[in-house]
Amino acid sequence: MIIRIFAAVLLVLIFPTSFAQALSAETKAFYPDSSSFFDETENHEAKTRYSNINSVNTSIAYNGSTATCAVDVVGVSGTTKISITMSLQRLGSNGSYTTVKTWSTETVNSDMFYLSKTYVVLSGESYRTHAEIKVTRNGVTETVQKLSKTLRCP
């Protein structure tokens, strides 16, 4: 009997914790005033459904002290324009990010767009790619903010 009570108490304590962790891993915010979604997941495993976008991925990689920031966007059928504004952000010692470099907005009249830029960074510091993507289909523009994982430069 004591074992059953102990097991029941343990179940009650463990289940809400793991449930809360699962919910927090898929947190997303919607900003109605700007019609934009911001994917706040650090691991980007959760999939967000967009109206105009089939897939969107951001990445950062290093070749020595040169960072390569990239964004790959595939719009749904009927997409007529994709615009990307991309920036490189450094993680500060206080845990906040500072934008180090912002590249000019680039636009294509297509349903696919791959954008890659390089920038020399400081070895030992951690960086991520931030992108604002605007995808137009049937005269409606959808705006998405996307972050890559944070990676430390070797």
LOVOMI-516151 format. One record per atom (N, C-alpha, C): residue number from 1; residue in one letter; x, y, z. Coordinates in Angstrom, 1 decimal, padded with zeros to 4 digits. Layout:
# LOVOMI-516151
+-----+----+--------+--------+--------+
:   i : aa :      u :      v :      w :
+-----+----+--------+--------+--------+
: NUM :  A :      X :      Y :      Z :
...
+-----+----+--------+--------+--------+
//
This chain:
# LOVOMI-516151
+-----+----+--------+--------+--------+
:   i : aa :      u :      v :      w :
+-----+----+--------+--------+--------+
:   1 :  M :  000.8 : -001.2 :  000.0 :
:   1 :  M :  000.0 :  000.0 :  000.0 :
:   1 :  M :  000.9 :  001.3 :  000.0 :
:   2 :  I :  001.9 :  001.3 :  000.8 :
:   2 :  I :  002.8 :  002.4 :  000.9 :
:   2 :  I :  003.5 :  002.6 : -000.5 :
:   3 :  I :  003.8 :  001.5 : -001.1 :
:   3 :  I :  004.5 :  001.6 : -002.5 :
:   3 :  I :  003.6 :  002.3 : -003.5 :
:   4 :  R :  002.3 :  001.9 : -003.5 :
:   4 :  R :  001.3 :  002.5 : -004.4 :
:   4 :  R :  001.1 :  004.0 : -004.1 :
:   5 :  I :  001.1 :  004.4 : -002.9 :
:   5 :  I :  000.9 :  005.8 : -002.5 :
:   5 :  I :  002.2 :  006.5 : -003.0 :
:   6 :  F :  003.3 :  006.0 : -002.8 :
:   6 :  F :  004.6 :  006.6 : -003.2 :
:   6 :  F :  004.6 :  006.7 : -004.7 :
:   7 :  A :  004.2 :  005.7 : -005.4 :
:   7 :  A :  004.2 :  005.7 : -006.9 :
:   7 :  A :  003.2 :  006.8 : -007.4 :
:   8 :  A :  002.1 :  006.9 : -006.8 :
:   8 :  A :  001.1 :  007.9 : -007.2 :
:   8 :  A :  001.6 :  009.3 : -007.0 :
:   9 :  V :  002.2 :  009.6 : -005.8 :
:   9 :  V :  002.8 :  010.9 : -005.5 :
:   9 :  V :  003.9 :  011.2 : -006.5 :
:  10 :  L :  004.7 :  010.2 : -006.8 :
:  10 :  L :  005.8 :  010.4 : -007.8 :
:  10 :  L :  005.3 :  010.8 : -009.2 :
:  11 :  L :  004.2 :  010.1 : -009.6 :
:  11 :  L :  003.6 :  010.3 : -010.9 :
:  11 :  L :  003.1 :  011.8 : -010.9 :
:  12 :  V :  002.4 :  012.2 : -009.9 :
:  12 :  V :  001.8 :  013.5 : -009.8 :
:  12 :  V :  002.9 :  014.6 : -009.9 :
:  13 :  L :  004.1 :  014.3 : -009.3 :
:  13 :  L :  005.2 :  015.3 : -009.3 :
:  13 :  L :  005.9 :  015.3 : -010.6 :
:  14 :  I :  006.1 :  014.2 : -011.3 :
:  14 :  I :  006.9 :  014.1 : -012.5 :
:  14 :  I :  006.1 :  014.6 : -013.7 :
:  15 :  F :  004.8 :  014.2 : -013.8 :
:  15 :  F :  004.0 :  014.5 : -015.0 :
:  15 :  F :  003.9 :  016.0 : -015.3 :
:  16 :  P :  003.5 :  016.8 : -014.3 :
:  16 :  P :  003.4 :  018.2 : -014.7 :
:  16 :  P :  004.7 :  018.9 : -015.1 :
:  17 :  T :  005.8 :  018.4 : -014.5 :
:  17 :  T :  007.1 :  019.0 : -014.9 :
:  17 :  T :  007.4 :  018.7 : -016.3 :
:  18 :  S :  007.3 :  017.4 : -016.7 :
:  18 :  S :  007.6 :  017.1 : -018.1 :
:  18 :  S :  006.6 :  017.7 : -019.1 :
:  19 :  F :  005.3 :  017.8 : -018.7 :
:  19 :  F :  004.3 :  018.5 : -019.5 :
:  19 :  F :  004.7 :  019.9 : -019.7 :
:  20 :  A :  005.1 :  020.6 : -018.7 :
:  20 :  A :  005.5 :  022.0 : -018.8 :
:  20 :  A :  006.7 :  022.2 : -019.7 :
:  21 :  Q :  007.7 :  021.2 : -019.6 :
:  21 :  Q :  008.9 :  021.3 : -020.4 :
:  21 :  Q :  008.5 :  021.1 : -021.9 :
:  22 :  A :  007.6 :  020.2 : -022.2 :
:  22 :  A :  007.1 :  020.0 : -023.5 :
:  22 :  A :  006.5 :  021.2 : -024.1 :
:  23 :  L :  005.7 :  021.9 : -023.3 :
:  23 :  L :  005.0 :  023.1 : -023.8 :
:  23 :  L :  006.0 :  024.2 : -024.0 :
:  24 :  S :  007.0 :  024.4 : -023.2 :
:  24 :  S :  007.9 :  025.5 : -023.3 :
:  24 :  S :  008.9 :  025.2 : -024.5 :
:  25 :  A :  009.1 :  024.0 : -024.9 :
:  25 :  A :  009.9 :  023.7 : -026.1 :
:  25 :  A :  009.2 :  024.1 : -027.4 :
:  26 :  E :  007.9 :  024.3 : -027.4 :
:  26 :  E :  007.2 :  024.7 : -028.6 :
:  26 :  E :  006.6 :  026.1 : -028.5 :
:  27 :  T :  007.2 :  027.0 : -027.7 :
:  27 :  T :  006.7 :  028.3 : -027.5 :
:  27 :  T :  006.8 :  029.1 : -028.8 :
:  28 :  K :  005.8 :  029.8 : -029.2 :
:  28 :  K :  005.8 :  030.7 : -030.3 :
:  28 :  K :  005.0 :  031.9 : -030.0 :
:  29 :  A :  005.3 :  033.1 : -030.5 :
:  29 :  A :  004.6 :  034.3 : -030.2 :
:  29 :  A :  004.0 :  034.8 : -031.5 :
:  30 :  F :  002.9 :  035.4 : -031.5 :
:  30 :  F :  002.3 :  036.0 : -032.7 :
:  30 :  F :  002.1 :  037.5 : -032.4 :
:  31 :  Y :  002.5 :  038.3 : -033.2 :
:  31 :  Y :  002.4 :  039.7 : -033.0 :
:  31 :  Y :  001.3 :  040.2 : -034.0 :
:  32 :  P :  000.1 :  040.4 : -033.6 :
:  32 :  P : -001.0 :  040.7 : -034.5 :
:  32 :  P : -000.9 :  042.1 : -035.2 :
:  33 :  D : -000.2 :  043.0 : -034.5 :
:  33 :  D : -000.1 :  044.3 : -035.2 :
:  33 :  D :  000.8 :  044.3 : -036.4 :
:  34 :  S :  001.7 :  043.3 : -036.5 :
:  34 :  S :  002.6 :  043.3 : -037.7 :
:  34 :  S :  002.4 :  042.0 : -038.5 :
:  35 :  S :  001.5 :  041.2 : -038.2 :
:  35 :  S :  001.2 :  039.9 : -038.9 :
:  35 :  S :  002.5 :  039.1 : -039.0 :
:  36 :  S :  003.3 :  039.1 : -038.0 :
:  36 :  S :  004.5 :  038.3 : -038.1 :
:  36 :  S :  004.6 :  037.2 : -037.0 :
:  37 :  F :  005.2 :  036.1 : -037.3 :
:  37 :  F :  005.4 :  035.1 : -036.3 :
:  37 :  F :  006.9 :  035.1 : -036.0 :
:  38 :  F :  007.2 :  034.8 : -034.7 :
:  38 :  F :  008.5 :  034.7 : -034.3 :
:  38 :  F :  008.7 :  033.3 : -033.6 :
:  39 :  D :  009.6 :  032.5 : -034.2 :
:  39 :  D :  009.8 :  031.2 : -033.6 :
:  39 :  D :  010.8 :  031.3 : -032.5 :
:  40 :  E :  010.4 :  031.1 : -031.3 :
:  40 :  E :  011.3 :  031.3 : -030.1 :
:  40 :  E :  011.9 :  030.0 : -029.7 :
:  41 :  T :  011.8 :  028.9 : -030.4 :
:  41 :  T :  012.4 :  027.7 : -030.0 :
:  41 :  T :  013.9 :  027.7 : -030.3 :
:  42 :  E :  014.7 :  027.3 : -029.4 :
:  42 :  E :  016.2 :  027.3 : -029.5 :
:  42 :  E :  016.6 :  026.2 : -030.4 :
:  43 :  N :  015.9 :  025.0 : -030.3 :
:  43 :  N :  016.4 :  023.9 : -031.1 :
:  43 :  N :  015.6 :  023.8 : -032.4 :
:  44 :  H :  014.6 :  024.6 : -032.7 :
:  44 :  H :  013.9 :  024.7 : -033.9 :
:  44 :  H :  013.3 :  023.3 : -034.3 :
:  45 :  E :  013.0 :  022.4 : -033.4 :
:  45 :  E :  012.4 :  021.2 : -033.7 :
:  45 :  E :  010.9 :  021.3 : -034.0 :
:  46 :  A :  010.3 :  022.2 : -033.3 :
:  46 :  A :  008.8 :  022.4 : -033.5 :
:  46 :  A :  008.6 :  023.1 : -034.9 :
:  47 :  K :  007.6 :  022.6 : -035.6 :
:  47 :  K :  007.3 :  023.2 : -036.9 :
:  47 :  K :  006.2 :  024.2 : -036.8 :
:  48 :  T :  006.4 :  025.3 : -037.4 :
:  48 :  T :  005.3 :  026.4 : -037.4 :
:  48 :  T :  004.7 :  026.3 : -038.8 :
:  49 :  R :  003.4 :  026.5 : -038.8 :
:  49 :  R :  002.6 :  026.5 : -040.1 :
:  49 :  R :  002.5 :  028.0 : -040.5 :
:  50 :  Y :  002.9 :  028.2 : -041.7 :
:  50 :  Y :  002.8 :  029.5 : -042.3 :
:  50 :  Y :  001.8 :  029.5 : -043.5 :
:  51 :  S :  001.3 :  030.6 : -043.8 :
:  51 :  S :  000.4 :  030.7 : -045.0 :
:  51 :  S :  001.1 :  030.7 : -046.3 :
:  52 :  N :  002.2 :  031.4 : -046.4 :
:  52 :  N :  002.9 :  031.5 : -047.7 :
:  52 :  N :  004.2 :  030.8 : -047.8 :
:  53 :  I :  004.6 :  030.1 : -046.7 :
:  53 :  I :  005.9 :  029.5 : -046.7 :
:  53 :  I :  005.8 :  028.0 : -046.5 :
:  54 :  N :  006.5 :  027.2 : -047.4 :
:  54 :  N :  006.6 :  025.7 : -047.2 :
:  54 :  N :  007.7 :  025.4 : -046.2 :
:  55 :  S :  008.9 :  026.1 : -046.3 :
:  55 :  S :  010.0 :  025.9 : -045.4 :
:  55 :  S :  010.8 :  027.1 : -045.3 :
:  56 :  V :  011.4 :  027.3 : -044.1 :
:  56 :  V :  012.4 :  028.4 : -043.9 :
:  56 :  V :  013.4 :  027.9 : -042.9 :
:  57 :  N :  014.7 :  028.0 : -043.2 :
:  57 :  N :  015.7 :  027.6 : -042.3 :
:  57 :  N :  016.8 :  028.7 : -042.3 :
:  58 :  T :  017.4 :  028.8 : -041.1 :
:  58 :  T :  018.5 :  029.7 : -040.9 :
:  58 :  T :  019.6 :  028.9 : -040.3 :
:  59 :  S :  020.9 :  029.3 : -040.6 :
:  59 :  S :  022.0 :  028.6 : -040.2 :
:  59 :  S :  023.2 :  029.5 : -040.0 :
:  60 :  I :  024.2 :  029.0 : -039.2 :
:  60 :  I :  025.5 :  029.7 : -039.1 :
:  60 :  I :  026.5 :  028.6 : -039.0 :
:  61 :  A :  027.6 :  028.9 : -039.7 :
:  61 :  A :  028.8 :  027.9 : -039.7 :
:  61 :  A :  030.0 :  028.8 : -039.7 :
:  62 :  Y :  031.1 :  028.1 : -039.4 :
:  62 :  Y :  032.4 :  028.8 : -039.3 :
:  62 :  Y :  033.5 :  028.1 : -040.2 :
:  63 :  N :  034.3 :  028.9 : -040.8 :
:  63 :  N :  035.5 :  028.5 : -041.5 :
:  63 :  N :  036.6 :  029.3 : -040.9 :
:  64 :  G :  037.3 :  028.8 : -039.9 :
:  64 :  G :  038.2 :  029.6 : -039.1 :
:  64 :  G :  037.5 :  030.6 : -038.4 :
:  65 :  S :  037.8 :  031.9 : -038.6 :
:  65 :  S :  037.1 :  033.0 : -037.9 :
:  65 :  S :  036.1 :  033.7 : -038.8 :
:  66 :  T :  035.8 :  033.1 : -039.9 :
:  66 :  T :  034.8 :  033.6 : -040.8 :
:  66 :  T :  033.5 :  032.9 : -040.6 :
:  67 :  A :  032.4 :  033.7 : -040.2 :
:  67 :  A :  031.1 :  033.1 : -040.1 :
:  67 :  A :  030.3 :  033.2 : -041.4 :
:  68 :  T :  029.6 :  032.1 : -041.7 :
:  68 :  T :  028.7 :  032.1 : -042.8 :
:  68 :  T :  027.3 :  032.0 : -042.3 :
:  69 :  C :  026.5 :  033.1 : -042.6 :
:  69 :  C :  025.1 :  033.1 : -042.2 :
:  69 :  C :  024.3 :  032.8 : -043.4 :
:  70 :  A :  023.3 :  032.0 : -043.3 :
:  70 :  A :  022.5 :  031.6 : -044.4 :
:  70 :  A :  021.0 :  031.5 : -044.1 :
:  71 :  V :  020.2 :  031.8 : -045.1 :
:  71 :  V :  018.7 :  031.6 : -044.9 :
:  71 :  V :  018.2 :  030.9 : -046.2 :
:  72 :  D :  017.4 :  029.9 : -046.1 :
:  72 :  D :  016.8 :  029.2 : -047.2 :
:  72 :  D :  015.3 :  029.2 : -047.1 :
:  73 :  V :  014.6 :  029.8 : -048.1 :
:  73 :  V :  013.2 :  029.9 : -048.0 :
:  73 :  V :  012.5 :  029.3 : -049.2 :
:  74 :  V :  011.5 :  028.5 : -049.0 :
:  74 :  V :  010.7 :  028.0 : -050.1 :
:  74 :  V :  009.2 :  028.4 : -049.9 :
:  75 :  G :  008.7 :  029.2 : -050.8 :
:  75 :  G :  007.3 :  029.6 : -050.7 :
:  75 :  G :  006.4 :  028.6 : -051.2 :
:  76 :  V :  005.1 :  028.7 : -050.9 :
:  76 :  V :  004.1 :  027.8 : -051.4 :
:  76 :  V :  003.8 :  028.2 : -052.9 :
:  77 :  S :  003.1 :  027.3 : -053.5 :
:  77 :  S :  002.8 :  027.6 : -054.9 :
:  77 :  S :  002.0 :  028.9 : -055.1 :
:  78 :  G :  002.4 :  029.7 : -056.0 :
:  78 :  G :  001.8 :  031.0 : -056.2 :
:  78 :  G :  002.6 :  032.2 : -055.5 :
:  79 :  T :  003.7 :  031.9 : -054.8 :
:  79 :  T :  004.5 :  032.9 : -054.2 :
:  79 :  T :  005.2 :  033.7 : -055.4 :
:  80 :  T :  005.1 :  035.0 : -055.2 :
:  80 :  T :  005.6 :  035.9 : -056.3 :
:  80 :  T :  006.9 :  036.7 : -055.8 :
:  81 :  K :  007.1 :  036.9 : -054.5 :
:  81 :  K :  008.2 :  037.7 : -054.1 :
:  81 :  K :  008.7 :  037.2 : -052.7 :
:  82 :  I :  010.0 :  037.1 : -052.5 :
:  82 :  I :  010.6 :  036.8 : -051.2 :
:  82 :  I :  011.6 :  037.9 : -050.9 :
:  83 :  S :  011.6 :  038.5 : -049.7 :
:  83 :  S :  012.6 :  039.5 : -049.3 :
:  83 :  S :  013.2 :  039.0 : -048.0 :
:  84 :  I :  014.5 :  039.1 : -047.9 :
:  84 :  I :  015.2 :  038.7 : -046.6 :
:  84 :  I :  016.1 :  039.8 : -046.2 :
:  85 :  T :  016.0 :  040.2 : -044.9 :
:  85 :  T :  016.9 :  041.0 : -044.2 :
:  85 :  T :  017.6 :  040.1 : -043.2 :
:  86 :  M :  018.9 :  040.0 : -043.3 :
:  86 :  M :  019.7 :  039.1 : -042.4 :
:  86 :  M :  020.7 :  039.8 : -041.6 :
:  87 :  S :  020.9 :  039.3 : -040.3 :
:  87 :  S :  021.9 :  039.9 : -039.5 :
:  87 :  S :  022.6 :  038.8 : -038.7 :
:  88 :  L :  023.8 :  039.2 : -038.2 :
:  88 :  L :  024.6 :  038.4 : -037.4 :
:  88 :  L :  024.6 :  038.9 : -036.0 :
:  89 :  Q :  024.3 :  038.1 : -035.0 :
:  89 :  Q :  024.2 :  038.6 : -033.6 :
:  89 :  Q :  025.2 :  037.8 : -032.7 :
:  90 :  R :  025.8 :  038.6 : -031.8 :
:  90 :  R :  026.8 :  038.0 : -030.9 :
:  90 :  R :  026.1 :  037.9 : -029.5 :
:  91 :  L :  026.4 :  036.8 : -028.8 :
:  91 :  L :  025.9 :  036.6 : -027.5 :
:  91 :  L :  026.8 :  037.2 : -026.5 :
:  92 :  G :  026.2 :  038.2 : -025.7 :
:  92 :  G :  027.0 :  038.9 : -024.7 :
:  92 :  G :  027.2 :  038.1 : -023.4 :
:  93 :  S :  028.1 :  038.6 : -022.5 :
:  93 :  S :  028.3 :  037.9 : -021.2 :
:  93 :  S :  027.1 :  038.0 : -020.3 :
:  94 :  N :  026.2 :  039.0 : -020.6 :
:  94 :  N :  025.0 :  039.1 : -019.8 :
:  94 :  N :  023.8 :  038.3 : -020.3 :
:  95 :  G :  024.1 :  037.5 : -021.4 :
:  95 :  G :  023.0 :  036.6 : -022.0 :
:  95 :  G :  022.2 :  037.3 : -023.0 :
:  96 :  S :  022.4 :  038.5 : -023.4 :
:  96 :  S :  021.6 :  039.2 : -024.4 :
:  96 :  S :  022.4 :  039.2 : -025.7 :
:  97 :  Y :  021.7 :  039.4 : -026.8 :
:  97 :  Y :  022.4 :  039.4 : -028.1 :
:  97 :  Y :  022.5 :  040.9 : -028.6 :
:  98 :  T :  023.6 :  041.1 : -029.3 :
:  98 :  T :  023.9 :  042.4 : -029.9 :
:  98 :  T :  024.1 :  042.1 : -031.4 :
:  99 :  T :  023.5 :  043.0 : -032.2 :
:  99 :  T :  023.7 :  042.8 : -033.7 :
:  99 :  T :  025.0 :  043.4 : -034.1 :
: 100 :  V :  025.8 :  042.5 : -034.7 :
: 100 :  V :  027.2 :  042.9 : -035.2 :
: 100 :  V :  027.2 :  043.4 : -036.6 :
: 101 :  K :  026.4 :  042.7 : -037.4 :
: 101 :  K :  026.3 :  043.1 : -038.9 :
: 101 :  K :  024.9 :  042.8 : -039.4 :
: 102 :  T :  024.4 :  043.8 : -040.1 :
: 102 :  T :  023.1 :  043.6 : -040.8 :
: 102 :  T :  023.4 :  043.9 : -042.3 :
: 103 :  W :  022.9 :  042.9 : -043.1 :
: 103 :  W :  023.1 :  043.1 : -044.6 :
: 103 :  W :  021.8 :  043.7 : -045.1 :
: 104 :  S :  022.0 :  044.4 : -046.2 :
: 104 :  S :  020.8 :  045.1 : -046.9 :
: 104 :  S :  019.8 :  044.1 : -047.3 :
: 105 :  T :  018.5 :  044.5 : -047.3 :
: 105 :  T :  017.5 :  043.6 : -047.7 :
: 105 :  T :  017.7 :  043.2 : -049.2 :
: 106 :  E :  017.5 :  041.9 : -049.4 :
: 106 :  E :  017.6 :  041.4 : -050.8 :
: 106 :  E :  016.2 :  040.8 : -051.2 :
: 107 :  T :  015.8 :  041.0 : -052.4 :
: 107 :  T :  014.5 :  040.5 : -052.9 :
: 107 :  T :  014.6 :  039.8 : -054.2 :
: 108 :  V :  013.9 :  038.7 : -054.3 :
: 108 :  V :  013.8 :  038.0 : -055.6 :
: 108 :  V :  012.3 :  037.8 : -055.9 :
: 109 :  N :  012.0 :  037.8 : -057.2 :
: 109 :  N :  010.6 :  037.5 : -057.7 :
: 109 :  N :  010.6 :  036.1 : -058.1 :
: 110 :  S :  010.5 :  035.3 : -057.0 :
: 110 :  S :  010.5 :  033.8 : -057.2 :
: 110 :  S :  009.8 :  033.2 : -056.0 :
: 111 :  D :  009.7 :  031.8 : -056.0 :
: 111 :  D :  009.1 :  031.1 : -054.9 :
: 111 :  D :  010.2 :  030.5 : -054.1 :
: 112 :  M :  011.5 :  030.7 : -054.4 :
: 112 :  M :  012.6 :  030.1 : -053.6 :
: 112 :  M :  013.7 :  031.2 : -053.5 :
: 113 :  F :  014.4 :  031.1 : -052.4 :
: 113 :  F :  015.4 :  032.1 : -052.2 :
: 113 :  F :  016.4 :  031.5 : -051.2 :
: 114 :  Y :  017.7 :  031.5 : -051.6 :
: 114 :  Y :  018.8 :  031.1 : -050.7 :
: 114 :  Y :  019.7 :  032.3 : -050.6 :
: 115 :  L :  020.0 :  032.7 : -049.4 :
: 115 :  L :  020.9 :  033.9 : -049.2 :
: 115 :  L :  022.0 :  033.5 : -048.2 :
: 116 :  S :  023.2 :  033.8 : -048.6 :
: 116 :  S :  024.4 :  033.4 : -047.7 :
: 116 :  S :  025.3 :  034.6 : -047.7 :
: 117 :  K :  025.8 :  035.0 : -046.5 :
: 117 :  K :  026.7 :  036.1 : -046.4 :
: 117 :  K :  027.8 :  035.7 : -045.4 :
: 118 :  T :  029.0 :  036.3 : -045.5 :
: 118 :  T :  030.1 :  036.0 : -044.6 :
: 118 :  T :  030.6 :  037.2 : -043.9 :
: 119 :  Y :  031.2 :  037.0 : -042.7 :
: 119 :  Y :  031.7 :  038.1 : -041.9 :
: 119 :  Y :  032.7 :  037.6 : -040.9 :
: 120 :  V :  033.8 :  038.3 : -040.8 :
: 120 :  V :  034.9 :  037.9 : -039.9 :
: 120 :  V :  034.5 :  038.2 : -038.5 :
: 121 :  V :  034.6 :  037.1 : -037.6 :
: 121 :  V :  034.1 :  037.3 : -036.2 :
: 121 :  V :  035.3 :  037.0 : -035.2 :
: 122 :  L :  035.0 :  037.1 : -034.0 :
: 122 :  L :  036.0 :  036.9 : -032.9 :
: 122 :  L :  036.0 :  035.5 : -032.5 :
: 123 :  S :  037.2 :  034.8 : -032.5 :
: 123 :  S :  037.3 :  033.5 : -032.0 :
: 123 :  S :  036.9 :  033.4 : -030.5 :
: 124 :  G :  036.2 :  032.3 : -030.2 :
: 124 :  G :  035.8 :  032.1 : -028.8 :
: 124 :  G :  034.4 :  032.7 : -028.4 :
: 125 :  E :  033.9 :  033.6 : -029.3 :
: 125 :  E :  032.6 :  034.2 : -029.1 :
: 125 :  E :  031.5 :  033.3 : -029.7 :
: 126 :  S :  030.3 :  033.5 : -029.2 :
: 126 :  S :  029.1 :  032.8 : -029.8 :
: 126 :  S :  028.2 :  033.7 : -030.6 :
: 127 :  Y :  027.8 :  033.2 : -031.7 :
: 127 :  Y :  027.0 :  034.0 : -032.6 :
: 127 :  Y :  025.7 :  033.2 : -033.1 :
: 128 :  R :  024.8 :  033.9 : -033.7 :
: 128 :  R :  023.6 :  033.3 : -034.3 :
: 128 :  R :  023.2 :  034.2 : -035.5 :
: 129 :  T :  022.4 :  033.6 : -036.4 :
: 129 :  T :  021.9 :  034.3 : -037.6 :
: 129 :  T :  020.4 :  034.7 : -037.2 :
: 130 :  H :  020.1 :  035.9 : -037.5 :
: 130 :  H :  018.7 :  036.4 : -037.4 :
: 130 :  H :  018.2 :  036.8 : -038.8 :
: 131 :  A :  017.0 :  036.4 : -039.1 :
: 131 :  A :  016.5 :  036.8 : -040.4 :
: 131 :  A :  015.1 :  037.3 : -040.3 :
: 132 :  E :  014.7 :  038.3 : -041.1 :
: 132 :  E :  013.3 :  038.7 : -041.2 :
: 132 :  E :  013.0 :  038.4 : -042.7 :
: 133 :  I :  012.0 :  037.6 : -042.9 :
: 133 :  I :  011.6 :  037.1 : -044.2 :
: 133 :  I :  010.2 :  037.6 : -044.5 :
: 134 :  K :  010.0 :  038.1 : -045.7 :
: 134 :  K :  008.7 :  038.6 : -046.1 :
: 134 :  K :  008.4 :  037.8 : -047.4 :
: 135 :  V :  007.3 :  037.1 : -047.4 :
: 135 :  V :  006.9 :  036.3 : -048.5 :
: 135 :  V :  005.5 :  036.7 : -049.0 :
: 136 :  T :  005.5 :  037.1 : -050.3 :
: 136 :  T :  004.2 :  037.6 : -050.9 :
: 136 :  T :  003.6 :  036.5 : -051.8 :
: 137 :  R :  002.3 :  036.3 : -051.6 :
: 137 :  R :  001.6 :  035.4 : -052.5 :
: 137 :  R :  000.1 :  035.9 : -052.6 :
: 138 :  N : -000.4 :  036.0 : -053.8 :
: 138 :  N : -001.7 :  036.5 : -054.0 :
: 138 :  N : -002.0 :  037.9 : -053.4 :
: 139 :  G : -000.9 :  038.7 : -053.4 :
: 139 :  G : -001.0 :  040.1 : -052.9 :
: 139 :  G : -000.9 :  040.2 : -051.4 :
: 140 :  V : -000.8 :  039.1 : -050.7 :
: 140 :  V : -000.7 :  039.1 : -049.2 :
: 140 :  V :  000.7 :  038.8 : -048.8 :
: 141 :  T :  001.3 :  039.7 : -048.0 :
: 141 :  T :  002.7 :  039.5 : -047.5 :
: 141 :  T :  002.7 :  038.9 : -046.1 :
: 142 :  E :  003.4 :  037.9 : -045.9 :
: 142 :  E :  003.6 :  037.3 : -044.5 :
: 142 :  E :  005.0 :  037.5 : -044.1 :
: 143 :  T :  005.2 :  038.0 : -042.8 :
: 143 :  T :  006.5 :  038.3 : -042.3 :
: 143 :  T :  006.8 :  037.3 : -041.2 :
: 144 :  V :  008.0 :  036.8 : -041.2 :
: 144 :  V :  008.5 :  035.8 : -040.3 :
: 144 :  V :  009.9 :  036.2 : -039.8 :
: 145 :  Q :  010.1 :  036.1 : -038.5 :
: 145 :  Q :  011.4 :  036.3 : -037.9 :
: 145 :  Q :  011.9 :  034.9 : -037.5 :
: 146 :  K :  013.2 :  034.6 : -037.9 :
: 146 :  K :  013.7 :  033.3 : -037.7 :
: 146 :  K :  015.2 :  033.4 : -037.2 :
: 147 :  L :  015.5 :  032.5 : -036.2 :
: 147 :  L :  016.8 :  032.5 : -035.6 :
: 147 :  L :  017.5 :  031.1 : -035.9 :
: 148 :  S :  018.8 :  031.2 : -036.0 :
: 148 :  S :  019.6 :  029.9 : -036.1 :
: 148 :  S :  019.9 :  029.5 : -034.7 :
: 149 :  K :  020.5 :  028.4 : -034.5 :
: 149 :  K :  021.1 :  028.0 : -033.3 :
: 149 :  K :  022.3 :  028.9 : -033.0 :
: 150 :  T :  022.6 :  029.1 : -031.7 :
: 150 :  T :  023.8 :  029.8 : -031.3 :
: 150 :  T :  025.0 :  028.9 : -031.3 :
: 151 :  L :  026.0 :  029.3 : -032.0 :
: 151 :  L :  027.3 :  028.4 : -032.1 :
: 151 :  L :  028.5 :  029.3 : -031.7 :
: 152 :  R :  029.4 :  028.6 : -031.0 :
: 152 :  R :  030.6 :  029.3 : -030.6 :
: 152 :  R :  031.7 :  029.2 : -031.7 :
: 153 :  C :  032.3 :  030.3 : -032.0 :
: 153 :  C :  033.4 :  030.3 : -033.0 :
: 153 :  C :  034.6 :  029.6 : -032.4 :
: 154 :  P :  035.2 :  028.7 : -033.1 :
: 154 :  P :  036.4 :  028.0 : -032.6 :
: 154 :  P :  037.6 :  028.9 : -032.5 :
+-----+----+--------+--------+--------+
//
